[in-house]
Amino acid sequence: MVEPYLSASSLSYAENFIAEDEATVAARGRGEELGCVPIGPAGGATLRFLAAVLNARAVVELGTGAGVSGLWLLGGMRPDGVLTTVDTESEHQRAAKEAFGEAGISPGRYRLINGSAGEVLPRLTDGAYDLVFIDADKTGYPDYLEQAIRLLRPGGALAFDNALWHDRVADPGRRDADTVALRELGKSVRADERLVPALLAVGDGLLVAAKR
């Protein structure tokens, strides 16, 4: 096994390498007030990078939160791109709408869908999306994987936040439901021949994969 090269100070430097703009900082603050923990700056920058590399026109997000990840995604998407973001909490989506407005994003560039992933995802079109980002209930991640693959076009990408889950996933002694689900998700993504995976040590861990 290869040992890590980076110190805590280097990881902190990388985490804050890309500064967040005022709208994103404000959205992060609202998220903390609402009790929904947004993706960190490095994870957000990675999402923006993926959206830009994919020249993404259509993106699905599970877990709107207060709009932090949505702002990062929209920042990398095409000018005519549309973000479809799903959350069970209408209060979260109101906060996200406020964040998008503060950032000057046209309402035509996003769809806010209030509902559970199990209800919403089956209604979305097969192979119609460039990127699927999931930051929702952790025990549901293994189920969302198959739906995400179905939604992606060939060459599209998926991303799961919290893939290292506060250092618990790497600890075999941790057997709580969330940790076990994330550990099983990682194994499934790694073994799926339809995917080209990578586990990125940014923020709380970002599991990404391209669909062949």
N, C-alpha and C positions, 0 to 999 in steps of 0.2 A: 504494500500500500504506500502511495506517495504521500509524504507528510506536507502540510501546508507551508507555504513560504511567507505568508503575510502576518504581520503583527496586528494587534488591535488598533494601533494608531493608523496603519495603512488602510485597514478596512473602514475606519471612520472617515478617513480622507476620501476614499472612493465613494462612500455613501453620500457625502455632501459635495461631490465634485461638480455636479450641475445644480446651480442655485434655482430655487423655485420663484416664480413671479408672484406679484401681490395677490392675484386672484386665487392662486393655488395655496398660498400661505393662509389666506382667509378661509378657504374651504377646509383646509386641514384643521384650523381652529374650531370651525363649526362641527366637524366630524368628532373631534375630541369631546365637545360639549354634548353631542348626541350619544356618545359611547360607542361609536363605530370607528375602529382603528384603521386609518387609511394606509395604503401602500407607502413605503418610504421613498425619499427622493431618488435613490439609485434604482429601485424597482420601477418607479414611474418613468425615469429616463430610459430604462430598458424597453418599457412598453412603447414609448414614443419612437424609439429607434426601430423596433419591430414593425410598427405601423408605417414608418417612413420607408423602410427597406421593401416592404410588401406593396408599397404604393396603395395602401388599403382604402378601399371605397366603402366597404361594409364590414362593421365590427360588432360583435356581440359581447356584452359584459354582464356577468352575473355578480350582483352585489354592487349597487350604485353607490352606497355609502353617501358621503356628502359631496361627491363629484370630483375628488382629487384624482383618482385614476382615470376618470372620464376626461378631465382636462389634459392629462398627459397623452392619452390615446388620440384625442381630437387634434392635439398639437402635431402629431406625426402623420395623420391621415391626409388624403387628398382634399383640396378645397371643397370638392363636391361630395366628400365622404359623409356617411351617416352612421352614427353610433346608436345601437339598440341596447339599452341598459335596463336590467331587470332587478327589482328589489321588492321584498315583501312589506317594507316600511314606507308608507307614503310620506312621512316626515323626512326621511332621508332623501327622497326624491325631490321634495320641495327645496331642501338645502342644495341639492345638486343643480336644480334649475336656477337658483339664485347665483350659484358659482358660475354657471355657463353664461348667464346674463352679464355678470361682472366682467367676464373675460371677452365679451363682445361676440359670443358665438350665436349665430342665427338659430332660432328654434327649429328651422328646417333641417338642421344638421344632427339632431338627436331625437330618439324616441324613448320616452320614459314609460316603461310597462310595469305596473304594479301587480305582482303575483309571484307565486312560487316557481322555481325552476322546473319542477316536475310538471307543472301545468303549461308553462310558456314555451319551453324548448321544443316539445313535440310539434308545436304549431309553426315553427320557423322552417324555412325552405332548405332542403338538402343542397349541399355544395355551393351555397350562395354567399359564403362569408370568407373574408381574407384572414381574419384573426378572431379568436375567441379567448377572452380573459375571464378567469373564474376566481372570485374572492368572496365566497359565500360559506354556508355551513360545511364544516370540514368532513363530517361523516357522509355527506352527500357527494363528495368529490369523485369517488370511484364510479358512481352512477352517471355523473355529469361527463365523464371522460368519453363514453361511447356517443353521447349526444353531440359533444364538441367535434369529434371526428366526423360524424355524419354531416354537420353543418359546414365544415370547411371544404373549400375547393382544393384540388391538388396543388401543392406548393404553399398552402396556407399554414398558419401556425396557431398553436394553442399555448396558453400560459396559465399556470396555477400559482397563486400567491400562498405564502406561509408554508412552503414545502419543507422547511426545516423545523418549523413550529417550536420556536423558543429553545432550540438545541435538544428537543425531546426525540425527534425522529431518529437521530443517530445513536440514541441510547437504548439498547435492547431491553433494558429494565423498565422502560416506560411502556405501559400497556393500557392507558386510558383510550377511550373510543376514538377521540380525535386523532391522537398520535398513530394508532393502529391503522386508521383509515388513510392517513397521509402516507404512511409507510407502504401500505398495499398499493396505493395509487402510483407511487414511484416505481415499484416493481412492475406494475402493469404497463406503464408508459415505456419503461426500459425494454420490456420483452415484446412489445407490439411491433411487428414487422412493417406495419403501415406508417410508422413514425420514426423520425430521426431526433432523439431526445438529448437534452442537456439539463443538468441541475446547476443553477447559478447561485453562488453564495452572496447574493445582494439582499439587503434588508433581512427579512425573516425567511429567505429562500424563495427562489422563483424557478419552478419547474417548467421548462419550455420544450416544445417539440414541433417539428415541421411535418406536415402530412406529405407522404410520397406521392 
